[in-house]
Every structure is written in C-alpha cells, then in structure tokens.
Amino acid sequence: MTFPANSDPSELCQGILRYLRAHPEAADSLEGIASWWLPASGYSATTEAVQLALTQLVAEHRIARIDLADGRTLYQSVDKVSGSHPAWKPHP
C-alpha cells in the first residue's frame, strides 16, 4: 500500500510518537524511521521532512538522540533512555 507523501512536521511527530507508544523498545536511524516507523503508522515522507520532525521532538525532549561512536545517530523514546545510555546526551 502506498501512502501520500506528508511533509507536515507536526503530523510526522505524531506518527513517530504513535510508533514509539506501540513499540517502546524501538530505536532507529533517520532512514529507518522514514522507511519503517512512519509507513507502519500510515505516513510517507522524505528524509528531510522526517529530520525536521525528529529535530523538533528532540528539542521538546520527547525523544532522545543517541550519537554512536561510529558516527551513526539513533532516536529512541526519552522515557526508555532517560540518560542511562553511555552515548546519550541531551541536545539543545
């Protein structure tokens, strides 16, 4: 099934948060979120639009950004991470 592209950050934020409520252990990269999380919630969006939504959610402290030593970045529920992951650090 193909979903219409959506670039509204607030709607994408809701899709990301909906996915995390259903899968509280989930952690993934920008590409994984755009390819797997959002389509599972009925959304289709460019990685640029998803990055805007992720940036907004991190700024609002609703999700955590985890910068790994190999240069990859993962996103996860802030409730799951809660500062316990060694790579997690709050982003302004």
OpenMM code with the backbone's topology and positions (N, CA, C; nanometers):
from openmm import Vec3, app, unit

residues = "MET THR PHE PRO ALA ASN SER ASP PRO SER GLU LEU CYS GLN GLY ILE LEU ARG TYR LEU ARG ALA HIS PRO GLU ALA ALA ASP SER LEU GLU GLY ILE ALA SER TRP TRP LEU PRO ALA SER GLY TYR SER ALA THR THR GLU ALA VAL GLN LEU ALA LEU THR GLN LEU VAL ALA GLU HIS ARG ILE ALA ARG ILE ASP LEU ALA ASP GLY ARG THR LEU TYR GLN SER VAL ASP LYS VAL SER GLY SER HIS PRO ALA TRP LYS PRO HIS PRO".split()
positions = [
    Vec3(0.0840, -0.1173, 0.0000),
    Vec3(0.0000, 0.0000, 0.0000),
    Vec3(0.0888, 0.1240, 0.0000),
    Vec3(0.0556, 0.2209, -0.0830),
    Vec3(0.1316, 0.3448, -0.0898),
    Vec3(0.0540, 0.4552, -0.0202),
    Vec3(0.1233, 0.5316, 0.0606),
    Vec3(0.0607, 0.6419, 0.1326),
    Vec3(0.1025, 0.7717, 0.0671),
    Vec3(0.0170, 0.8737, 0.0722),
    Vec3(0.0575, 1.0034, 0.0167),
    Vec3(0.1715, 1.0626, 0.0979),
    Vec3(0.2620, 1.1311, 0.0290),
    Vec3(0.3750, 1.1955, 0.0980),
    Vec3(0.3226, 1.3031, 0.1912),
    Vec3(0.3846, 1.3129, 0.3063),
    Vec3(0.3445, 1.4106, 0.4057),
    Vec3(0.4689, 1.4843, 0.4525),
    Vec3(0.4639, 1.6154, 0.4501),
    Vec3(0.5799, 1.6922, 0.4949),
    Vec3(0.5466, 1.7820, 0.6133),
    Vec3(0.4289, 1.7657, 0.6722),
    Vec3(0.3902, 1.8463, 0.7880),
    Vec3(0.4610, 1.7898, 0.9119),
    Vec3(0.5595, 1.8643, 0.9657),
    Vec3(0.6351, 1.8125, 1.0803),
    Vec3(0.5475, 1.7728, 1.1987),
    Vec3(0.4417, 1.8472, 1.2265),
    Vec3(0.3592, 1.8135, 1.3427),
    Vec3(0.2880, 1.6797, 1.3225),
    Vec3(0.2454, 1.6497, 1.2001),
    Vec3(0.1831, 1.5203, 1.1738),
    Vec3(0.2862, 1.4085, 1.1800),
    Vec3(0.4049, 1.4344, 1.1274),
    Vec3(0.5110, 1.3341, 1.1344),
    Vec3(0.5515, 1.3090, 1.2784),
    Vec3(0.5553, 1.4123, 1.3595),
    Vec3(0.5853, 1.3962, 1.5026),
    Vec3(0.4841, 1.3014, 1.5659),
    Vec3(0.3570, 1.3211, 1.5341),
    Vec3(0.2533, 1.2344, 1.5898),
    Vec3(0.2718, 1.0900, 1.5442),
    Vec3(0.3101, 1.0711, 1.4175),
    Vec3(0.3347, 0.9360, 1.3678),
    Vec3(0.4510, 0.8695, 1.4387),
    Vec3(0.5572, 0.9439, 1.4618),
    Vec3(0.6742, 0.8906, 1.5327),
    Vec3(0.6373, 0.8551, 1.6767),
    Vec3(0.5675, 0.9436, 1.7439),
    Vec3(0.5279, 0.9181, 1.8824),
    Vec3(0.4295, 0.8022, 1.8914),
    Vec3(0.3406, 0.7901, 1.7943),
    Vec3(0.2457, 0.6780, 1.7902),
    Vec3(0.3228, 0.5460, 1.7771),
    Vec3(0.4240, 0.5447, 1.6913),
    Vec3(0.5046, 0.4242, 1.6739),
    Vec3(0.5757, 0.3886, 1.8046),
    Vec3(0.6318, 0.4882, 1.8717),
    Vec3(0.7024, 0.4625, 1.9967),
    Vec3(0.6089, 0.4142, 2.1082),
    Vec3(0.4857, 0.4621, 2.1079),
    Vec3(0.3901, 0.4115, 2.2073),
    Vec3(0.3622, 0.2630, 2.1825),
    Vec3(0.3539, 0.2238, 2.0553),
    Vec3(0.3266, 0.0842, 2.0210),
    Vec3(0.4509, -0.0044, 2.0346),
    Vec3(0.5701, 0.0577, 2.0208),
    Vec3(0.6972, -0.0159, 2.0251),
    Vec3(0.7954, 0.0578, 2.1171),
    Vec3(0.7725, 0.0556, 2.2477),
    Vec3(0.8528, 0.1374, 2.3402),
    Vec3(1.0015, 0.1042, 2.3420),
    Vec3(1.0406, -0.0126, 2.2969),
    Vec3(1.1823, -0.0514, 2.2956),
    Vec3(1.2528, -0.0075, 2.1671),
    Vec3(1.1803, 0.0477, 2.0717),
    Vec3(1.2356, 0.0787, 1.9395),
    Vec3(1.3418, 0.1881, 1.9456),
    Vec3(1.4433, 0.1708, 1.8616),
    Vec3(1.5475, 0.2714, 1.8400),
    Vec3(1.5907, 0.2554, 1.6949),
    Vec3(1.6032, 0.3660, 1.6229),
    Vec3(1.6406, 0.3547, 1.4822),
    Vec3(1.7004, 0.4848, 1.4328),
    Vec3(1.7574, 0.4753, 1.3132),
    Vec3(1.8178, 0.5903, 1.2464),
    Vec3(1.7106, 0.6705, 1.1725),
    Vec3(1.7499, 0.7852, 1.1235),
    Vec3(1.6614, 0.8678, 1.0410),
    Vec3(1.6040, 0.7851, 0.9267),
    Vec3(1.6912, 0.7136, 0.8570),
    Vec3(1.6476, 0.6344, 0.7422),
    Vec3(1.5517, 0.5233, 0.7838),
    Vec3(1.5797, 0.4582, 0.8956),
    Vec3(1.4911, 0.3530, 0.9445),
    Vec3(1.3548, 0.4064, 0.9837),
    Vec3(1.3530, 0.5216, 1.0462),
    Vec3(1.2265, 0.5830, 1.0867),
    Vec3(1.1449, 0.6192, 0.9636),
    Vec3(1.2101, 0.6784, 0.8631),
    Vec3(1.1404, 0.7162, 0.7396),
    Vec3(1.0925, 0.5938, 0.6625),
    Vec3(1.1719, 0.4851, 0.6658),
    Vec3(1.1397, 0.3659, 0.5867),
    Vec3(1.0484, 0.2666, 0.6570),
    Vec3(1.0544, 0.2605, 0.7908),
    Vec3(0.9819, 0.1566, 0.8642),
    Vec3(0.8790, 0.2122, 0.9613),
    Vec3(0.9203, 0.3027, 1.0485),
    Vec3(0.8277, 0.3505, 1.1514),
    Vec3(0.7093, 0.4239, 1.0911),
    Vec3(0.7371, 0.5235, 1.0082),
    Vec3(0.6281, 0.6067, 0.9577),
    Vec3(0.5348, 0.5313, 0.8641),
    Vec3(0.5846, 0.4504, 0.7706),
    Vec3(0.4905, 0.3726, 0.6895),
    Vec3(0.4031, 0.2791, 0.7744),
    Vec3(0.4581, 0.2261, 0.8837),
    Vec3(0.3798, 0.1401, 0.9729),
    Vec3(0.2668, 0.2179, 1.0402),
    Vec3(0.2850, 0.3498, 1.0517),
    Vec3(0.1826, 0.4359, 1.1116),
    Vec3(0.0979, 0.5065, 1.0063),
    Vec3(0.1200, 0.4725, 0.8786),
    Vec3(0.0385, 0.5301, 0.7717),
    Vec3(0.0928, 0.6566, 0.7101),
    Vec3(0.2227, 0.6819, 0.7248),
    Vec3(0.2836, 0.8035, 0.6728),
    Vec3(0.3915, 0.7710, 0.5706),
    Vec3(0.4088, 0.8617, 0.4789),
    Vec3(0.5187, 0.8557, 0.3837),
    Vec3(0.5779, 0.9956, 0.3791),
    Vec3(0.7101, 1.0068, 0.3906),
    Vec3(0.7723, 1.1392, 0.3938),
    Vec3(0.9167, 1.1292, 0.3477),
    Vec3(0.9702, 1.2397, 0.3029),
    Vec3(1.1114, 1.2451, 0.2663),
    Vec3(1.1958, 1.2416, 0.3932),
    Vec3(1.3212, 1.2025, 0.3795),
    Vec3(1.4087, 1.2027, 0.4963),
    Vec3(1.4276, 1.3440, 0.5488),
    Vec3(1.4225, 1.4434, 0.4609),
    Vec3(1.4361, 1.5825, 0.5058),
    Vec3(1.3202, 1.6220, 0.5972),
    Vec3(1.1985, 1.5833, 0.5594),
    Vec3(1.0812, 1.6149, 0.6419),
    Vec3(1.0868, 1.5393, 0.7742),
    Vec3(1.1316, 1.4139, 0.7695),
    Vec3(1.1436, 1.3351, 0.8923),
    Vec3(1.2504, 1.3956, 0.9832),
    Vec3(1.3610, 1.4434, 0.9263),
    Vec3(1.4655, 1.5062, 1.0078),
    Vec3(1.4120, 1.6296, 1.0797),
    Vec3(1.3301, 1.7086, 1.0129),
    Vec3(1.2691, 1.8259, 1.0781),
    Vec3(1.1828, 1.7822, 1.1964),
    Vec3(1.1050, 1.6770, 1.1771),
    Vec3(1.0193, 1.6281, 1.2857),
    Vec3(1.1041, 1.5754, 1.4013),
    Vec3(1.2092, 1.5000, 1.3706),
    Vec3(1.2968, 1.4466, 1.4755),
    Vec3(1.3658, 1.5592, 1.5519),
    Vec3(1.4122, 1.6596, 1.4804),
    Vec3(1.4769, 1.7748, 1.5448),
    Vec3(1.3798, 1.8428, 1.6407),
    Vec3(1.2557, 1.8573, 1.5988),
    Vec3(1.1539, 1.9185, 1.6838),
    Vec3(1.1285, 1.8330, 1.8076),
    Vec3(1.1145, 1.7029, 1.7904),
    Vec3(1.0888, 1.6138, 1.9047),
    Vec3(1.2056, 1.6107, 2.0027),
    Vec3(1.3281, 1.6150, 1.9530),
    Vec3(1.4464, 1.6193, 2.0400),
    Vec3(1.4469, 1.7512, 2.1172),
    Vec3(1.4206, 1.8619, 2.0483),
    Vec3(1.4191, 1.9941, 2.1135),
    Vec3(1.3126, 2.0010, 2.2231),
    Vec3(1.2022, 1.9302, 2.2023),
    Vec3(1.0936, 1.9269, 2.3009),
    Vec3(1.1163, 1.8197, 2.4078),
    Vec3(1.2302, 1.7485, 2.4005),
    Vec3(1.2653, 1.6415, 2.4948),
    Vec3(1.1616, 1.5302, 2.4964),
    Vec3(1.1030, 1.5023, 2.3788),
    Vec3(1.0047, 1.3951, 2.3669),
    Vec3(1.0678, 1.2666, 2.3145),
    Vec3(1.1823, 1.2789, 2.2468),
    Vec3(1.2617, 1.1631, 2.2070),
    Vec3(1.4077, 1.1955, 2.2353),
    Vec3(1.4881, 1.0905, 2.2407),
    Vec3(1.6317, 1.1077, 2.2669),
    Vec3(1.7095, 1.0834, 2.1386),
    Vec3(1.8139, 1.1605, 2.1200),
    Vec3(1.9075, 1.1417, 2.0094),
    Vec3(2.0319, 1.0774, 2.0686),
    Vec3(2.0732, 0.9662, 2.0105),
    Vec3(2.1898, 0.8932, 2.0592),
    Vec3(2.2942, 0.8947, 1.9490),
    Vec3(2.4075, 0.9605, 1.9751),
    Vec3(2.5180, 0.9657, 1.8793),
    Vec3(2.6147, 0.8534, 1.9122),
    Vec3(2.6272, 0.7583, 1.8198),
    Vec3(2.7137, 0.6433, 1.8412),
    Vec3(2.8574, 0.6746, 1.8007),
    Vec3(2.9511, 0.5996, 1.8538),
    Vec3(3.0937, 0.6219, 1.8271),
    Vec3(3.1283, 0.6070, 1.6797),
    Vec3(3.0514, 0.5258, 1.6055),
    Vec3(3.0811, 0.5056, 1.4638),
    Vec3(3.0210, 0.6138, 1.3744),
    Vec3(2.9620, 0.7172, 1.4352),
    Vec3(2.9084, 0.8288, 1.3588),
    Vec3(2.7593, 0.8191, 1.3296),
    Vec3(2.7000, 0.7039, 1.3559),
    Vec3(2.5560, 0.6910, 1.3333),
    Vec3(2.4788, 0.7597, 1.4452),
    Vec3(2.3571, 0.7994, 1.4131),
    Vec3(2.2676, 0.8607, 1.5105),
    Vec3(2.1408, 0.7779, 1.5172),
    Vec3(2.0995, 0.7454, 1.6390),
    Vec3(1.9751, 0.6733, 1.6612),
    Vec3(1.8802, 0.7609, 1.7414),
    Vec3(1.7525, 0.7310, 1.7284),
    Vec3(1.6489, 0.8019, 1.8027),
    Vec3(1.5672, 0.6986, 1.8782),
    Vec3(1.5308, 0.7338, 2.0022),
    Vec3(1.4583, 0.6417, 2.0885),
    Vec3(1.3726, 0.7223, 2.1847),
    Vec3(1.2758, 0.6565, 2.2431),
    Vec3(1.1914, 0.7219, 2.3425),
    Vec3(1.2769, 0.7772, 2.4556),
    Vec3(1.2538, 0.9007, 2.4927),
    Vec3(1.3296, 0.9605, 2.6026),
    Vec3(1.3001, 0.8867, 2.7331),
    Vec3(1.1809, 0.8291, 2.7460),
    Vec3(1.1472, 0.7528, 2.8656),
    Vec3(1.2302, 0.6257, 2.8759),
    Vec3(1.2632, 0.5666, 2.7628),
    Vec3(1.3425, 0.4443, 2.7612),
    Vec3(1.4884, 0.4737, 2.7933),
    Vec3(1.5414, 0.5811, 2.7380),
    Vec3(1.6832, 0.6122, 2.7543),
    Vec3(1.7088, 0.6752, 2.8904),
    Vec3(1.6385, 0.7802, 2.9218),
    Vec3(1.6496, 0.8509, 3.0496),
    Vec3(1.7931, 0.8726, 3.0956),
    Vec3(1.8817, 0.8982, 3.0008),
    Vec3(2.0186, 0.9299, 3.0364),
    Vec3(2.1046, 0.8109, 3.0716),
    Vec3(2.0501, 0.6895, 3.0646),
    Vec3(2.1262, 0.5729, 3.1072),
    Vec3(2.2190, 0.5180, 2.9996),
    Vec3(2.1953, 0.5512, 2.8748),
    Vec3(2.2790, 0.5015, 2.7667),
    Vec3(2.4072, 0.5839, 2.7627),
    Vec3(2.5249, 0.5194, 2.7539),
    Vec3(2.6504, 0.5953, 2.7579),
    Vec3(2.6667, 0.6935, 2.6432),
    Vec3(2.6011, 0.6695, 2.5303),
    Vec3(2.6142, 0.7611, 2.4154),
    Vec3(2.5103, 0.8726, 2.4180),
    Vec3(2.4122, 0.8619, 2.5088),
    Vec3(2.3057, 0.9606, 2.5115),
    Vec3(2.3510, 1.0873, 2.5798),
    Vec3(2.3222, 1.1966, 2.5162),
    Vec3(2.3425, 1.3260, 2.5799),
    Vec3(2.2337, 1.4179, 2.5294),
    Vec3(2.1766, 1.4989, 2.6162),
    Vec3(2.0703, 1.5884, 2.5714),
    Vec3(2.1234, 1.6857, 2.4674),
    Vec3(2.0422, 1.7120, 2.3686),
    Vec3(2.0774, 1.8087, 2.2646),
    Vec3(1.9927, 1.9332, 2.2835),
    Vec3(2.0529, 2.0477, 2.2685),
    Vec3(1.9765, 2.1729, 2.2868),
    Vec3(1.8700, 2.1904, 2.1840),
] * unit.nanometer
topology = app.Topology()
chain = topology.addChain("A")
for resn in residues:
    res = topology.addResidue(resn, chain)
    for name in ("N", "CA", "C"):
        topology.addAtom(name, app.Element.getBySymbol(name[0]), res)
